[in-house]
Amino acid sequence: MEVGREIYSGAMCISKKKEDKEEGRFNALFFGMLCLGFLWALGWAQKILWFY
């Protein structure tokens, strides 16, 4: 179930990134980094939950 949510949020991040590209490259980069950090945190949470 978690993986599906991860893919969905990733798709949302990509579409959001495309919208922000019109406003400015800095905004797109910021949201891209934010989404990557969020997905990275989700991945670590999954690893910890699977480990215990």
mmCIF entry with sequence, helices, sheets and N, C-alpha, C, O atoms, coordinates in Angstrom:
data_MODEL
# 
_entry.id   MODEL 
# 
_entity.id                         1 
_entity.type                       polymer 
_entity.pdbx_number_of_molecules   1 
# 
_entity_poly.entity_id                      1 
_entity_poly.type                           'polypeptide(L)' 
_entity_poly.nstd_linkage                   no 
_entity_poly.nstd_monomer                   no 
_entity_poly.pdbx_seq_one_letter_code       MEVGREIYSGAMCISKKKEDKEEGRFNALFFGMLCLGFLWALGWAQKILWFY 
_entity_poly.pdbx_seq_one_letter_code_can   MEVGREIYSGAMCISKKKEDKEEGRFNALFFGMLCLGFLWALGWAQKILWFY 
_entity_poly.pdbx_strand_id                 A 
# 
loop_
_entity_poly_seq.entity_id 
_entity_poly_seq.num 
_entity_poly_seq.mon_id 
_entity_poly_seq.hetero 
1 1  MET n 
1 2  GLU n 
1 3  VAL n 
1 4  GLY n 
1 5  ARG n 
1 6  GLU n 
1 7  ILE n 
1 8  TYR n 
1 9  SER n 
1 10 GLY n 
1 11 ALA n 
1 12 MET n 
1 13 CYS n 
1 14 ILE n 
1 15 SER n 
1 16 LYS n 
1 17 LYS n 
1 18 LYS n 
1 19 GLU n 
1 20 ASP n 
1 21 LYS n 
1 22 GLU n 
1 23 GLU n 
1 24 GLY n 
1 25 ARG n 
1 26 PHE n 
1 27 ASN n 
1 28 ALA n 
1 29 LEU n 
1 30 PHE n 
1 31 PHE n 
1 32 GLY n 
1 33 MET n 
1 34 LEU n 
1 35 CYS n 
1 36 LEU n 
1 37 GLY n 
1 38 PHE n 
1 39 LEU n 
1 40 TRP n 
1 41 ALA n 
1 42 LEU n 
1 43 GLY n 
1 44 TRP n 
1 45 ALA n 
1 46 GLN n 
1 47 LYS n 
1 48 ILE n 
1 49 LEU n 
1 50 TRP n 
1 51 PHE n 
1 52 TYR n 
# 
_struct_asym.id          A 
_struct_asym.entity_id   1 
# 
loop_
_struct_conf.conf_type_id 
_struct_conf.id 
_struct_conf.pdbx_PDB_helix_id 
_struct_conf.beg_label_comp_id 
_struct_conf.beg_label_asym_id 
_struct_conf.beg_label_seq_id 
_struct_conf.pdbx_beg_PDB_ins_code 
_struct_conf.end_label_comp_id 
_struct_conf.end_label_asym_id 
_struct_conf.end_label_seq_id 
_struct_conf.pdbx_end_PDB_ins_code 
_struct_conf.beg_auth_comp_id 
_struct_conf.beg_auth_asym_id 
_struct_conf.beg_auth_seq_id 
_struct_conf.end_auth_comp_id 
_struct_conf.end_auth_asym_id 
_struct_conf.end_auth_seq_id 
_struct_conf.pdbx_PDB_helix_class 
_struct_conf.details 
_struct_conf.pdbx_PDB_helix_length 
HELX_P HELX_P1 AA1 GLU A 2  ? GLU A 23 ? GLU A 2  GLU A 23 1 ? 22 
HELX_P HELX_P2 AA2 ARG A 25 ? PHE A 51 ? ARG A 25 PHE A 51 1 ? 27 
# 
_struct_conf_type.id          HELX_P 
_struct_conf_type.criteria    ? 
_struct_conf_type.reference   ? 
# 
loop_
_atom_site.group_PDB 
_atom_site.id 
_atom_site.type_symbol 
_atom_site.label_atom_id 
_atom_site.label_alt_id 
_atom_site.label_comp_id 
_atom_site.label_asym_id 
_atom_site.label_entity_id 
_atom_site.label_seq_id 
_atom_site.pdbx_PDB_ins_code 
_atom_site.Cartn_x 
_atom_site.Cartn_y 
_atom_site.Cartn_z 
_atom_site.occupancy 
_atom_site.B_iso_or_equiv 
_atom_site.pdbx_formal_charge 
_atom_site.auth_seq_id 
_atom_site.auth_comp_id 
_atom_site.auth_asym_id 
_atom_site.auth_atom_id 
_atom_site.pdbx_PDB_model_num 
ATOM 1   N N  . MET A 1 1  ? 0.829  -1.205 0.000   1.00 0.00 ? 1  MET A N  1 
ATOM 2   C CA . MET A 1 1  ? 0.000  0.000  0.000   1.00 0.00 ? 1  MET A CA 1 
ATOM 3   C C  . MET A 1 1  ? 0.871  1.267  0.000   1.00 0.00 ? 1  MET A C  1 
ATOM 4   O O  . MET A 1 1  ? 0.572  2.240  -0.692  1.00 0.00 ? 1  MET A O  1 
ATOM 5   N N  . GLU A 1 2  ? 1.933  1.233  0.776   1.00 0.00 ? 2  GLU A N  1 
ATOM 6   C CA . GLU A 1 2  ? 2.826  2.393  0.875   1.00 0.00 ? 2  GLU A CA 1 
ATOM 7   C C  . GLU A 1 2  ? 3.463  2.731  -0.469  1.00 0.00 ? 2  GLU A C  1 
ATOM 8   O O  . GLU A 1 2  ? 3.619  3.902  -0.815  1.00 0.00 ? 2  GLU A O  1 
ATOM 9   N N  . VAL A 1 3  ? 3.831  1.690  -1.227  1.00 0.00 ? 3  VAL A N  1 
ATOM 10  C CA . VAL A 1 3  ? 4.487  1.915  -2.516  1.00 0.00 ? 3  VAL A CA 1 
ATOM 11  C C  . VAL A 1 3  ? 3.557  2.669  -3.463  1.00 0.00 ? 3  VAL A C  1 
ATOM 12  O O  . VAL A 1 3  ? 4.000  3.561  -4.186  1.00 0.00 ? 3  VAL A O  1 
ATOM 13  N N  . GLY A 1 4  ? 2.277  2.317  -3.463  1.00 0.00 ? 4  GLY A N  1 
ATOM 14  C CA . GLY A 1 4  ? 1.306  3.002  -4.311  1.00 0.00 ? 4  GLY A CA 1 
ATOM 15  C C  . GLY A 1 4  ? 1.216  4.480  -3.958  1.00 0.00 ? 4  GLY A C  1 
ATOM 16  O O  . GLY A 1 4  ? 1.135  5.334  -4.841  1.00 0.00 ? 4  GLY A O  1 
ATOM 17  N N  . ARG A 1 5  ? 1.232  4.778  -2.662  1.00 0.00 ? 5  ARG A N  1 
ATOM 18  C CA . ARG A 1 5  ? 1.176  6.165  -2.214  1.00 0.00 ? 5  ARG A CA 1 
ATOM 19  C C  . ARG A 1 5  ? 2.438  6.907  -2.648  1.00 0.00 ? 5  ARG A C  1 
ATOM 20  O O  . ARG A 1 5  ? 2.376  8.076  -3.031  1.00 0.00 ? 5  ARG A O  1 
ATOM 21  N N  . GLU A 1 6  ? 3.586  6.224  -2.586  1.00 0.00 ? 6  GLU A N  1 
ATOM 22  C CA . GLU A 1 6  ? 4.861  6.818  -2.984  1.00 0.00 ? 6  GLU A CA 1 
ATOM 23  C C  . GLU A 1 6  ? 4.839  7.192  -4.458  1.00 0.00 ? 6  GLU A C  1 
ATOM 24  O O  . GLU A 1 6  ? 5.249  8.291  -4.832  1.00 0.00 ? 6  GLU A O  1 
ATOM 25  N N  . ILE A 1 7  ? 4.359  6.277  -5.294  1.00 0.00 ? 7  ILE A N  1 
ATOM 26  C CA . ILE A 1 7  ? 4.286  6.526  -6.737  1.00 0.00 ? 7  ILE A CA 1 
ATOM 27  C C  . ILE A 1 7  ? 3.325  7.679  -7.017  1.00 0.00 ? 7  ILE A C  1 
ATOM 28  O O  . ILE A 1 7  ? 3.606  8.534  -7.856  1.00 0.00 ? 7  ILE A O  1 
ATOM 29  N N  . TYR A 1 8  ? 2.195  7.701  -6.319  1.00 0.00 ? 8  TYR A N  1 
ATOM 30  C CA . TYR A 1 8  ? 1.199  8.762  -6.515  1.00 0.00 ? 8  TYR A CA 1 
ATOM 31  C C  . TYR A 1 8  ? 1.783  10.125 -6.160  1.00 0.00 ? 8  TYR A C  1 
ATOM 32  O O  . TYR A 1 8  ? 1.635  11.081 -6.922  1.00 0.00 ? 8  TYR A O  1 
ATOM 33  N N  . SER A 1 9  ? 2.449  10.220 -5.002  1.00 0.00 ? 9  SER A N  1 
ATOM 34  C CA . SER A 1 9  ? 3.040  11.490 -4.584  1.00 0.00 ? 9  SER A CA 1 
ATOM 35  C C  . SER A 1 9  ? 4.156  11.887 -5.540  1.00 0.00 ? 9  SER A C  1 
ATOM 36  O O  . SER A 1 9  ? 4.358  13.073 -5.798  1.00 0.00 ? 9  SER A O  1 
ATOM 37  N N  . GLY A 1 10 ? 4.882  10.903 -6.067  1.00 0.00 ? 10 GLY A N  1 
ATOM 38  C CA . GLY A 1 10 ? 5.934  11.184 -7.041  1.00 0.00 ? 10 GLY A CA 1 
ATOM 39  C C  . GLY A 1 10 ? 5.352  11.783 -8.312  1.00 0.00 ? 10 GLY A C  1 
ATOM 40  O O  . GLY A 1 10 ? 5.909  12.723 -8.879  1.00 0.00 ? 10 GLY A O  1 
ATOM 41  N N  . ALA A 1 11 ? 4.216  11.227 -8.760  1.00 0.00 ? 11 ALA A N  1 
ATOM 42  C CA . ALA A 1 11 ? 3.552  11.747 -9.958  1.00 0.00 ? 11 ALA A CA 1 
ATOM 43  C C  . ALA A 1 11 ? 3.054  13.167 -9.712  1.00 0.00 ? 11 ALA A C  1 
ATOM 44  O O  . ALA A 1 11 ? 3.148  14.020 -10.594 1.00 0.00 ? 11 ALA A O  1 
ATOM 45  N N  . MET A 1 12 ? 2.529  13.423 -8.520  1.00 0.00 ? 12 MET A N  1 
ATOM 46  C CA . MET A 1 12 ? 2.074  14.761 -8.161  1.00 0.00 ? 12 MET A CA 1 
ATOM 47  C C  . MET A 1 12 ? 3.237  15.740 -8.189  1.00 0.00 ? 12 MET A C  1 
ATOM 48  O O  . MET A 1 12 ? 3.092  16.869 -8.657  1.00 0.00 ? 12 MET A O  1 
ATOM 49  N N  . CYS A 1 13 ? 4.395  15.308 -7.687  1.00 0.00 ? 13 CYS A N  1 
ATOM 50  C CA . CYS A 1 13 ? 5.583  16.156 -7.660  1.00 0.00 ? 13 CYS A CA 1 
ATOM 51  C C  . CYS A 1 13 ? 6.017  16.512 -9.072  1.00 0.00 ? 13 CYS A C  1 
ATOM 52  O O  . CYS A 1 13 ? 6.376  17.657 -9.344  1.00 0.00 ? 13 CYS A O  1 
ATOM 53  N N  . ILE A 1 14 ? 5.984  15.536 -9.973  1.00 0.00 ? 14 ILE A N  1 
ATOM 54  C CA . ILE A 1 14 ? 6.412  15.777 -11.354 1.00 0.00 ? 14 ILE A CA 1 
ATOM 55  C C  . ILE A 1 14 ? 5.485  16.782 -12.033 1.00 0.00 ? 14 ILE A C  1 
ATOM 56  O O  . ILE A 1 14 ? 5.956  17.692 -12.716 1.00 0.00 ? 14 ILE A O  1 
ATOM 57  N N  . SER A 1 15 ? 4.175  16.630 -11.855 1.00 0.00 ? 15 SER A N  1 
ATOM 58  C CA . SER A 1 15 ? 3.228  17.552 -12.480 1.00 0.00 ? 15 SER A CA 1 
ATOM 59  C C  . SER A 1 15 ? 3.370  18.949 -11.870 1.00 0.00 ? 15 SER A C  1 
ATOM 60  O O  . SER A 1 15 ? 3.274  19.952 -12.577 1.00 0.00 ? 15 SER A O  1 
ATOM 61  N N  . LYS A 1 16 ? 3.599  19.006 -10.562 1.00 0.00 ? 16 LYS A N  1 
ATOM 62  C CA . LYS A 1 16 ? 3.795  20.285 -9.887  1.00 0.00 ? 16 LYS A CA 1 
ATOM 63  C C  . LYS A 1 16 ? 5.057  20.961 -10.417 1.00 0.00 ? 16 LYS A C  1 
ATOM 64  O O  . LYS A 1 16 ? 5.078  22.171 -10.643 1.00 0.00 ? 16 LYS A O  1 
ATOM 65  N N  . LYS A 1 17 ? 6.107  20.165 -10.611 1.00 0.00 ? 17 LYS A N  1 
ATOM 66  C CA . LYS A 1 17 ? 7.373  20.676 -11.114 1.00 0.00 ? 17 LYS A CA 1 
ATOM 67  C C  . LYS A 1 17 ? 7.196  21.279 -12.508 1.00 0.00 ? 17 LYS A C  1 
ATOM 68  O O  . LYS A 1 17 ? 7.786  22.317 -12.810 1.00 0.00 ? 17 LYS A O  1 
ATOM 69  N N  . LYS A 1 18 ? 6.397  20.645 -13.352 1.00 0.00 ? 18 LYS A N  1 
ATOM 70  C CA . LYS A 1 18 ? 6.155  21.148 -14.706 1.00 0.00 ? 18 LYS A CA 1 
ATOM 71  C C  . LYS A 1 18 ? 5.421  22.488 -14.658 1.00 0.00 ? 18 LYS A C  1 
ATOM 72  O O  . LYS A 1 18 ? 5.727  23.386 -15.443 1.00 0.00 ? 18 LYS A O  1 
ATOM 73  N N  . GLU A 1 19 ? 4.465  22.632 -13.753 1.00 0.00 ? 19 GLU A N  1 
ATOM 74  C CA . GLU A 1 19 ? 3.726  23.889 -13.618 1.00 0.00 ? 19 GLU A CA 1 
ATOM 75  C C  . GLU A 1 19 ? 4.658  25.017 -13.193 1.00 0.00 ? 19 GLU A C  1 
ATOM 76  O O  . GLU A 1 19 ? 4.588  26.125 -13.724 1.00 0.00 ? 19 GLU A O  1 
ATOM 77  N N  . ASP A 1 20 ? 5.521  24.731 -12.240 1.00 0.00 ? 20 ASP A N  1 
ATOM 78  C CA . ASP A 1 20 ? 6.407  25.757 -11.702 1.00 0.00 ? 20 ASP A CA 1 
ATOM 79  C C  . ASP A 1 20 ? 7.504  26.158 -12.681 1.00 0.00 ? 20 ASP A C  1 
ATOM 80  O O  . ASP A 1 20 ? 8.097  27.229 -12.550 1.00 0.00 ? 20 ASP A O  1 
ATOM 81  N N  . LYS A 1 21 ? 7.769  25.307 -13.652 1.00 0.00 ? 21 LYS A N  1 
ATOM 82  C CA . LYS A 1 21 ? 8.818  25.615 -14.632 1.00 0.00 ? 21 LYS A CA 1 
ATOM 83  C C  . LYS A 1 21 ? 8.475  26.886 -15.406 1.00 0.00 ? 21 LYS A C  1 
ATOM 84  O O  . LYS A 1 21 ? 9.372  27.611 -15.836 1.00 0.00 ? 21 LYS A O  1 
ATOM 85  N N  . GLU A 1 22 ? 7.189  27.159 -15.586 1.00 0.00 ? 22 GLU A N  1 
ATOM 86  C CA . GLU A 1 22 ? 6.757  28.372 -16.282 1.00 0.00 ? 22 GLU A CA 1 
ATOM 87  C C  . GLU A 1 22 ? 7.064  29.610 -15.442 1.00 0.00 ? 22 GLU A C  1 
ATOM 88  O O  . GLU A 1 22 ? 7.437  30.651 -15.983 1.00 0.00 ? 22 GLU A O  1 
ATOM 89  N N  . GLU A 1 23 ? 6.909  29.501 -14.132 1.00 0.00 ? 23 GLU A N  1 
ATOM 90  C CA . GLU A 1 23 ? 7.170  30.634 -13.241 1.00 0.00 ? 23 GLU A CA 1 
ATOM 91  C C  . GLU A 1 23 ? 8.663  30.908 -13.134 1.00 0.00 ? 23 GLU A C  1 
ATOM 92  O O  . GLU A 1 23 ? 9.090  32.062 -13.150 1.00 0.00 ? 23 GLU A O  1 
ATOM 93  N N  . GLY A 1 24 ? 9.446  29.856 -13.025 1.00 0.00 ? 24 GLY A N  1 
ATOM 94  C CA . GLY A 1 24 ? 10.885 30.045 -12.901 1.00 0.00 ? 24 GLY A CA 1 
ATOM 95  C C  . GLY A 1 24 ? 11.589 28.752 -12.581 1.00 0.00 ? 24 GLY A C  1 
ATOM 96  O O  . GLY A 1 24 ? 11.035 27.864 -11.935 1.00 0.00 ? 24 GLY A O  1 
ATOM 97  N N  . ARG A 1 25 ? 12.831 28.659 -13.047 1.00 0.00 ? 25 ARG A N  1 
ATOM 98  C CA . ARG A 1 25 ? 13.583 27.420 -12.846 1.00 0.00 ? 25 ARG A CA 1 
ATOM 99  C C  . ARG A 1 25 ? 13.894 27.201 -11.373 1.00 0.00 ? 25 ARG A C  1 
ATOM 100 O O  . ARG A 1 25 ? 13.965 26.054 -10.930 1.00 0.00 ? 25 ARG A O  1 
ATOM 101 N N  . PHE A 1 26 ? 14.081 28.263 -10.606 1.00 0.00 ? 26 PHE A N  1 
ATOM 102 C CA . PHE A 1 26 ? 14.399 28.120 -9.187  1.00 0.00 ? 26 PHE A CA 1 
ATOM 103 C C  . PHE A 1 26 ? 13.258 27.448 -8.430  1.00 0.00 ? 26 PHE A C  1 
ATOM 104 O O  . PHE A 1 26 ? 13.489 26.575 -7.594  1.00 0.00 ? 26 PHE A O  1 
ATOM 105 N N  . ASN A 1 27 ? 12.025 27.861 -8.726  1.00 0.00 ? 27 ASN A N  1 
ATOM 106 C CA . ASN A 1 27 ? 10.852 27.255 -8.082  1.00 0.00 ? 27 ASN A CA 1 
ATOM 107 C C  . ASN A 1 27 ? 10.758 25.769 -8.401  1.00 0.00 ? 27 ASN A C  1 
ATOM 108 O O  . ASN A 1 27 ? 10.476 24.955 -7.522  1.00 0.00 ? 27 ASN A O  1 
ATOM 109 N N  . ALA A 1 28 ? 10.996 25.417 -9.668  1.00 0.00 ? 28 ALA A N  1 
ATOM 110 C CA . ALA A 1 28 ? 10.933 24.018 -10.088 1.00 0.00 ? 28 ALA A CA 1 
ATOM 111 C C  . ALA A 1 28 ? 11.996 23.205 -9.355  1.00 0.00 ? 28 ALA A C  1 
ATOM 112 O O  . ALA A 1 28 ? 11.737 22.090 -8.902  1.00 0.00 ? 28 ALA A O  1 
ATOM 113 N N  . LEU A 1 29 ? 13.181 23.770 -9.244  1.00 0.00 ? 29 LEU A N  1 
ATOM 114 C CA . LEU A 1 29 ? 14.276 23.080 -8.556  1.00 0.00 ? 29 LEU A CA 1 
ATOM 115 C C  . LEU A 1 29 ? 13.938 22.893 -7.082  1.00 0.00 ? 29 LEU A C  1 
ATOM 116 O O  . LEU A 1 29 ? 14.174 21.827 -6.514  1.00 0.00 ? 29 LEU A O  1 
ATOM 117 N N  . PHE A 1 30 ? 13.383 23.938 -6.465  1.00 0.00 ? 30 PHE A N  1 
ATOM 118 C CA . PHE A 1 30 ? 13.015 23.879 -5.048  1.00 0.00 ? 30 PHE A CA 1 
ATOM 119 C C  . PHE A 1 30 ? 11.977 22.789 -4.789  1.00 0.00 ? 30 PHE A C  1 
ATOM 120 O O  . PHE A 1 30 ? 12.129 21.988 -3.867  1.00 0.00 ? 30 PHE A O  1 
ATOM 121 N N  . PHE A 1 31 ? 10.928 22.760 -5.600  1.00 0.00 ? 31 PHE A N  1 
ATOM 122 C CA . PHE A 1 31 ? 9.888  21.746 -5.422  1.00 0.00 ? 31 PHE A CA 1 
ATOM 123 C C  . PHE A 1 31 ? 10.409 20.354 -5.731  1.00 0.00 ? 31 PHE A C  1 
ATOM 124 O O  . PHE A 1 31 ? 10.010 19.378 -5.096  1.00 0.00 ? 31 PHE A O  1 
ATOM 125 N N  . GLY A 1 32 ? 11.308 20.266 -6.712  1.00 0.00 ? 32 GLY A N  1 
ATOM 126 C CA . GLY A 1 32 ? 11.915 18.975 -7.040  1.00 0.00 ? 32 GLY A CA 1 
ATOM 127 C C  . GLY A 1 32 ? 12.707 18.427 -5.870  1.00 0.00 ? 32 GLY A C  1 
ATOM 128 O O  . GLY A 1 32 ? 12.599 17.248 -5.534  1.00 0.00 ? 32 GLY A O  1 
ATOM 129 N N  . MET A 1 33 ? 13.512 19.297 -5.242  1.00 0.00 ? 33 MET A N  1 
ATOM 130 C CA . MET A 1 33 ? 14.315 18.885 -4.094  1.00 0.00 ? 33 MET A CA 1 
ATOM 131 C C  . MET A 1 33 ? 13.409 18.514 -2.923  1.00 0.00 ? 33 MET A C  1 
ATOM 132 O O  . MET A 1 33 ? 13.667 17.544 -2.210  1.00 0.00 ? 33 MET A O  1 
ATOM 133 N N  . LEU A 1 34 ? 12.355 19.287 -2.732  1.00 0.00 ? 34 LEU A N  1 
ATOM 134 C CA . LEU A 1 34 ? 11.405 19.038 -1.645  1.00 0.00 ? 34 LEU A CA 1 
ATOM 135 C C  . LEU A 1 34 ? 10.751 17.665 -1.819  1.00 0.00 ? 34 LEU A C  1 
ATOM 136 O O  . LEU A 1 34 ? 10.634 16.902 -0.860  1.00 0.00 ? 34 LEU A O  1 
ATOM 137 N N  . CYS A 1 35 ? 10.329 17.360 -3.041  1.00 0.00 ? 35 CYS A N  1 
ATOM 138 C CA . CYS A 1 35 ? 9.687  16.074 -3.328  1.00 0.00 ? 35 CYS A CA 1 
ATOM 139 C C  . CYS A 1 35 ? 10.669 14.919 -3.176  1.00 0.00 ? 35 CYS A C  1 
ATOM 140 O O  . CYS A 1 35 ? 10.315 13.863 -2.653  1.00 0.00 ? 35 CYS A O  1 
ATOM 141 N N  . LEU A 1 36 ? 11.918 15.123 -3.638  1.00 0.00 ? 36 LEU A N  1 
ATOM 142 C CA . LEU A 1 36 ? 12.930 14.077 -3.496  1.00 0.00 ? 36 LEU A CA 1 
ATOM 143 C C  . LEU A 1 36 ? 13.177 13.789 -2.021  1.00 0.00 ? 36 LEU A C  1 
ATOM 144 O O  . LEU A 1 36 ? 13.291 12.631 -1.619  1.00 0.00 ? 36 LEU A O  1 
ATOM 145 N N  . GLY A 1 37 ? 13.259 14.840 -1.219  1.00 0.00 ? 37 GLY A N  1 
ATOM 146 C CA . GLY A 1 37 ? 13.465 14.672 0.222   1.00 0.00 ? 37 GLY A CA 1 
ATOM 147 C C  . GLY A 1 37 ? 12.300 13.926 0.861   1.00 0.00 ? 37 GLY A C  1 
ATOM 148 O O  . GLY A 1 37 ? 12.496 13.078 1.731   1.00 0.00 ? 37 GLY A O  1 
ATOM 149 N N  . PHE A 1 38 ? 11.089 14.249 0.423   1.00 0.00 ? 38 PHE A N  1 
ATOM 150 C CA . PHE A 1 38 ? 9.889  13.604 0.955   1.00 0.00 ? 38 PHE A CA 1 
ATOM 151 C C  . PHE A 1 38 ? 9.871  12.116 0.611   1.00 0.00 ? 38 PHE A C  1 
ATOM 152 O O  . PHE A 1 38 ? 9.577  11.275 1.461   1.00 0.00 ? 38 PHE A O  1 
ATOM 153 N N  . LEU A 1 39 ? 10.190 11.802 -0.651  1.00 0.00 ? 39 LEU A N  1 
ATOM 154 C CA . LEU A 1 39 ? 10.222 10.402 -1.081  1.00 0.00 ? 39 LEU A CA 1 
ATOM 155 C C  . LEU A 1 39 ? 11.341 9.645  -0.378  1.00 0.00 ? 39 LEU A C  1 
ATOM 156 O O  . LEU A 1 39 ? 11.181 8.475  -0.028  1.00 0.00 ? 39 LEU A O  1 
ATOM 157 N N  . TRP A 1 40 ? 12.479 10.314 -0.171  1.00 0.00 ? 40 TRP A N  1 
ATOM 158 C CA . TRP A 1 40 ? 13.614 9.697  0.529   1.00 0.00 ? 40 TRP A CA 1 
ATOM 159 C C  . TRP A 1 40 ? 13.218 9.351  1.962   1.00 0.00 ? 40 TRP A C  1 
ATOM 160 O O  . TRP A 1 40 ? 13.537 8.272  2.461   1.00 0.00 ? 40 TRP A O  1 
ATOM 161 N N  . ALA A 1 41 ? 12.516 10.281 2.621   1.00 0.00 ? 41 ALA A N  1 
ATOM 162 C CA . ALA A 1 41 ? 12.056 10.048 3.995   1.00 0.00 ? 41 ALA A CA 1 
ATOM 163 C C  . ALA A 1 41 ? 11.061 8.884  4.037   1.00 0.00 ? 41 ALA A C  1 
ATOM 164 O O  . ALA A 1 41 ? 11.102 8.063  4.953   1.00 0.00 ? 41 ALA A O  1 
ATOM 165 N N  . LEU A 1 42 ? 10.173 8.815  3.047   1.00 0.00 ? 42 LEU A N  1 
ATOM 166 C CA . LEU A 1 42 ? 9.209  7.708  2.976   1.00 0.00 ? 42 LEU A CA 1 
ATOM 167 C C  . LEU A 1 42 ? 9.930  6.379  2.811   1.00 0.00 ? 42 LEU A C  1 
ATOM 168 O O  . LEU A 1 42 ? 9.564  5.383  3.434   1.00 0.00 ? 42 LEU A O  1 
ATOM 169 N N  . GLY A 1 43 ? 10.953 6.371  1.970   1.00 0.00 ? 43 GLY A N  1 
ATOM 170 C CA . GLY A 1 43 ? 11.735 5.156  1.749   1.00 0.00 ? 43 GLY A CA 1 
ATOM 171 C C  . GLY A 1 43 ? 12.402 4.685  3.028   1.00 0.00 ? 43 GLY A C  1 
ATOM 172 O O  . GLY A 1 43 ? 12.397 3.493  3.333   1.00 0.00 ? 43 GLY A O  1 
ATOM 173 N N  . TRP A 1 44 ? 12.983 5.630  3.787   1.00 0.00 ? 44 TRP A N  1 
ATOM 174 C CA . TRP A 1 44 ? 13.631 5.270  5.048   1.00 0.00 ? 44 TRP A CA 1 
ATOM 175 C C  . TRP A 1 44 ? 12.611 4.768  6.063   1.00 0.00 ? 44 TRP A C  1 
ATOM 176 O O  . TRP A 1 44 ? 12.879 3.820  6.801   1.00 0.00 ? 44 TRP A O  1 
ATOM 177 N N  . ALA A 1 45 ? 11.441 5.404  6.102   1.00 0.00 ? 45 ALA A N  1 
ATOM 178 C CA . ALA A 1 45 ? 10.388 4.964  7.025   1.00 0.00 ? 45 ALA A CA 1 
ATOM 179 C C  . ALA A 1 45 ? 9.973  3.529  6.696   1.00 0.00 ? 45 ALA A C  1 
ATOM 180 O O  . ALA A 1 45 ? 9.740  2.721  7.595   1.00 0.00 ? 45 ALA A O  1 
ATOM 181 N N  . GLN A 1 46 ? 9.883  3.224  5.404   1.00 0.00 ? 46 GLN A N  1 
ATOM 182 C CA . GLN A 1 46 ? 9.537  1.864  4.976   1.00 0.00 ? 46 GLN A CA 1 
ATOM 183 C C  . GLN A 1 46 ? 10.606 0.873  5.429   1.00 0.00 ? 46 GLN A C  1 
ATOM 184 O O  . GLN A 1 46 ? 10.283 -0.194 5.954   1.00 0.00 ? 46 GLN A O  1 
ATOM 185 N N  . LYS A 1 47 ? 11.889 1.225  5.226   1.00 0.00 ? 47 LYS A N  1 
ATOM 186 C CA . LYS A 1 47 ? 12.982 0.334  5.611   1.00 0.00 ? 47 LYS A CA 1 
ATOM 187 C C  . LYS A 1 47 ? 12.954 0.056  7.107   1.00 0.00 ? 47 LYS A C  1 
ATOM 188 O O  . LYS A 1 47 ? 13.128 -1.084 7.537   1.00 0.00 ? 47 LYS A O  1 
ATOM 189 N N  . ILE A 1 48 ? 12.733 1.110  7.902   1.00 0.00 ? 48 ILE A N  1 
ATOM 190 C CA . ILE A 1 48 ? 12.703 0.958  9.363   1.00 0.00 ? 48 ILE A CA 1 
ATOM 191 C C  . ILE A 1 48 ? 11.525 0.073  9.777   1.00 0.00 ? 48 ILE A C  1 
ATOM 192 O O  . ILE A 1 48 ? 11.672 -0.808 10.624  1.00 0.00 ? 48 ILE A O  1 
ATOM 193 N N  . LEU A 1 49 ? 10.354 0.314  9.173   1.00 0.00 ? 49 LEU A N  1 
ATOM 194 C CA . LEU A 1 49 ? 9.172  -0.480 9.514   1.00 0.00 ? 49 LEU A CA 1 
ATOM 195 C C  . LEU A 1 49 ? 9.356  -1.943 9.121   1.00 0.00 ? 49 LEU A C  1 
ATOM 196 O O  . LEU A 1 49 ? 8.938  -2.844 9.848   1.00 0.00 ? 49 LEU A O  1 
ATOM 197 N N  . TRP A 1 50 ? 9.984  -2.177 7.967   1.00 0.00 ? 50 TRP A N  1 
ATOM 198 C CA . TRP A 1 50 ? 10.206 -3.553 7.520   1.00 0.00 ? 50 TRP A CA 1 
ATOM 199 C C  . TRP A 1 50 ? 11.246 -4.240 8.384   1.00 0.00 ? 50 TRP A C  1 
ATOM 200 O O  . TRP A 1 50 ? 11.187 -5.452 8.588   1.00 0.00 ? 50 TRP A O  1 
ATOM 201 N N  . PHE A 1 51 ? 12.204 -3.465 8.898   1.00 0.00 ? 51 PHE A N  1 
ATOM 202 C CA . PHE A 1 51 ? 13.286 -4.035 9.701   1.00 0.00 ? 51 PHE A CA 1 
ATOM 203 C C  . PHE A 1 51 ? 12.765 -4.545 11.038  1.00 0.00 ? 51 PHE A C  1 
ATOM 204 O O  . PHE A 1 51 ? 13.174 -5.608 11.507  1.00 0.00 ? 51 PHE A O  1 
ATOM 205 N N  . TYR A 1 52 ? 11.855 -3.777 11.654  1.00 0.00 ? 52 TYR A N  1 
ATOM 206 C CA . TYR A 1 52 ? 11.352 -4.168 12.977  1.00 0.00 ? 52 TYR A CA 1 
ATOM 207 C C  . TYR A 1 52 ? 10.198 -5.155 12.899  1.00 0.00 ? 52 TYR A C  1 
ATOM 208 O O  . TYR A 1 52 ? 9.672  -5.574 13.930  1.00 0.00 ? 52 TYR A O  1 
# 
